[in-house]
Amino acid sequence: MGEAKKYILDKNVTEKKMQRMAYEILENNMDENYIVLAGIHESGSVVARTIQKLLAGISDIRTEMITITLDKRSPKEVKLDKNLDFNDKVIIVIDDVVNSGKTLLYALKPFLEFQPKKIQTLVLVDRKHKAFSVQADYVGLSIATGFQQHVYVEVSGDTVNGAYLK
């Protein structure tokens, strides 16, 4: 029998954290009428779609969802699933967990070819072990973990079921 998962966020708490982050986005972008939500494939995209639905339920801000694809171990090539004009746009880059900050840093790369109005970042779990100085603007849960521990966000379809420590 496998080892029991040590959940740090269950489904109910995860939903509340994402609801709170959606309200924070609204507060910090009250004067905006359009926001690009850029989810990092794969779990980050699920978090981004959830945030998009939550924003639609509480505001009139139009959102566009795009997916960022990159190899998290060697993120030299960063691809977007849509080619948009990001000039003068608010972009929120979204991932499930920030470990070293490397993935978030490289995920910003395609947007730097433009002159966006703002770039913000959102993560469900911030592990606090940063080799790259990237600070998330919106954080569901900050947790100090050992270097040998890993945080996994559990998703099924378009639902975030929680996060656990292993």
C-alpha positions as CSV (number, residue, x, y, z in Angstrom):
1,M,0.0,0.0,0.0
2,G,1.3,3.5,-0.9
3,E,2.2,6.2,1.4
4,A,-0.7,8.5,2.4
5,K,-0.5,12.0,0.8
6,K,0.2,14.9,3.2
7,Y,-2.3,17.5,2.0
8,I,-1.4,21.1,2.6
9,L,-4.5,22.3,0.7
10,D,-7.7,20.3,0.4
11,K,-10.2,21.0,-2.4
12,N,-12.4,23.2,-0.2
13,V,-9.5,25.4,1.0
14,T,-8.0,25.5,-2.5
15,E,-11.3,26.9,-3.8
16,K,-11.3,29.6,-1.1
17,K,-7.7,30.5,-1.8
18,M,-8.4,30.9,-5.5
19,Q,-11.6,32.9,-4.8
20,R,-9.5,35.3,-2.6
21,M,-6.8,35.7,-5.3
22,A,-9.5,36.5,-7.9
23,Y,-10.8,39.3,-5.6
24,E,-7.2,40.5,-5.2
25,I,-6.8,40.6,-8.9
26,L,-10.0,42.6,-9.2
27,E,-8.8,45.1,-6.5
28,N,-5.4,45.6,-8.1
29,N,-6.8,45.9,-11.6
30,M,-10.1,47.8,-11.0
31,D,-9.6,50.3,-13.8
32,E,-8.8,47.6,-16.4
33,N,-11.2,46.2,-18.9
34,Y,-9.1,43.4,-20.3
35,I,-6.6,41.0,-18.7
36,V,-4.5,38.2,-20.3
37,L,-4.3,35.1,-18.1
38,A,-1.2,33.1,-19.1
39,G,-1.2,29.7,-17.5
40,I,1.9,27.6,-17.5
41,H,1.1,24.1,-18.9
42,E,-0.3,21.9,-17.4
43,S,-1.5,22.5,-13.8
44,G,-0.9,26.3,-14.1
45,S,-3.3,26.4,-17.0
46,V,-6.0,24.6,-14.8
47,V,-5.4,27.2,-12.1
48,A,-5.6,30.0,-14.7
49,R,-9.0,28.7,-16.1
50,T,-10.4,28.5,-12.6
51,I,-9.3,32.1,-11.9
52,Q,-10.8,33.1,-15.3
53,K,-14.2,31.6,-14.2
54,L,-14.0,33.2,-10.8
55,L,-13.2,36.6,-12.3
56,A,-16.2,36.3,-14.7
57,G,-18.4,35.7,-11.7
58,I,-17.4,38.8,-9.8
59,S,-16.5,41.4,-12.5
60,D,-17.0,42.7,-16.0
61,I,-13.3,42.6,-16.8
62,R,-12.8,40.6,-20.1
63,T,-10.1,38.0,-19.8
64,E,-8.2,36.0,-22.4
65,M,-6.7,32.7,-21.5
66,I,-3.4,31.6,-23.2
67,T,-1.1,28.7,-22.4
68,I,2.6,28.9,-21.9
69,T,4.6,25.7,-22.7
70,L,8.2,25.2,-21.7
71,D,10.4,22.4,-20.4
72,K,10.6,23.2,-16.6
73,R,14.0,21.5,-16.3
74,S,15.6,23.3,-19.3
75,P,13.3,26.2,-20.2
76,K,15.3,27.6,-23.2
77,E,12.3,27.5,-25.6
78,V,9.1,29.1,-24.4
79,K,5.9,28.8,-26.6
80,L,2.5,30.5,-26.4
81,D,-0.6,28.8,-27.8
82,K,-1.8,32.2,-29.3
83,N,0.0,35.0,-30.9
84,L,-1.4,38.2,-29.5
85,D,-0.3,41.9,-29.3
86,F,0.7,42.3,-25.6
87,N,1.5,46.0,-25.9
88,D,-0.3,48.0,-23.2
89,K,-2.0,44.8,-21.8
90,V,-2.2,43.5,-18.3
91,I,-0.7,40.0,-18.2
92,I,-0.9,37.6,-15.2
93,V,1.4,34.7,-15.5
94,I,0.0,31.7,-13.5
95,D,1.6,28.5,-12.2
96,D,0.7,25.9,-9.6
97,V,3.8,25.9,-7.5
98,V,6.9,28.2,-7.4
99,N,10.0,26.4,-6.3
100,S,13.2,28.1,-7.4
101,G,11.4,30.8,-9.4
102,K,13.1,29.6,-12.7
103,T,9.9,28.6,-14.5
104,L,8.2,31.9,-13.7
105,L,11.2,33.9,-14.8
106,Y,11.5,32.1,-18.1
107,A,7.7,32.2,-18.7
108,L,8.0,36.0,-18.8
109,K,10.3,35.8,-21.8
110,P,7.8,36.0,-24.7
111,F,6.1,39.1,-23.1
112,L,9.3,41.1,-22.9
113,E,9.3,41.5,-26.7
114,F,6.3,43.8,-26.1
115,Q,5.6,46.7,-23.9
116,P,2.9,45.4,-21.6
117,K,1.1,47.8,-19.2
118,K,1.7,45.4,-16.3
119,I,3.0,41.9,-15.7
120,Q,1.8,40.2,-12.5
121,T,2.3,36.6,-11.3
122,L,0.1,34.2,-9.5
123,V,0.9,30.9,-7.8
124,L,-1.2,28.5,-5.8
125,V,1.7,27.5,-3.6
126,D,5.0,29.4,-2.9
127,R,7.7,27.2,-1.5
128,K,10.0,30.0,-0.4
129,H,13.2,28.4,-1.9
130,K,14.2,30.9,-4.5
131,A,17.3,30.6,-6.5
132,F,15.8,33.2,-8.9
133,S,14.4,36.3,-7.3
134,V,10.8,36.2,-8.5
135,Q,8.2,37.3,-6.1
136,A,4.6,36.2,-6.9
137,D,2.0,39.0,-6.7
138,Y,-0.8,36.6,-5.8
139,V,-0.1,33.6,-3.6
140,G,-2.6,31.0,-2.3
141,L,-0.3,29.5,0.3
142,S,3.3,30.2,1.3
143,I,5.1,27.3,2.9
144,A,8.6,26.7,4.0
145,T,9.6,23.1,3.1
146,G,12.8,21.1,3.1
147,F,14.9,21.0,0.0
148,Q,14.1,17.3,-0.4
149,Q,10.4,17.8,-0.2
150,H,8.2,18.5,-3.2
151,V,4.8,20.1,-3.5
152,Y,2.4,18.6,-6.0
153,V,-0.9,20.2,-7.1
154,E,-3.5,17.6,-7.9
155,V,-5.8,18.4,-10.8
156,S,-8.4,16.4,-12.7
157,G,-9.8,17.9,-15.9
158,D,-10.5,21.6,-15.1
159,T,-10.6,21.1,-11.3
160,V,-7.9,21.8,-8.8
161,N,-8.3,19.1,-6.1
162,G,-5.6,20.3,-3.7
163,A,-1.9,20.2,-3.0
164,Y,0.2,17.8,-1.1
165,L,3.7,17.5,0.2
166,K,5.9,14.5,-0.6
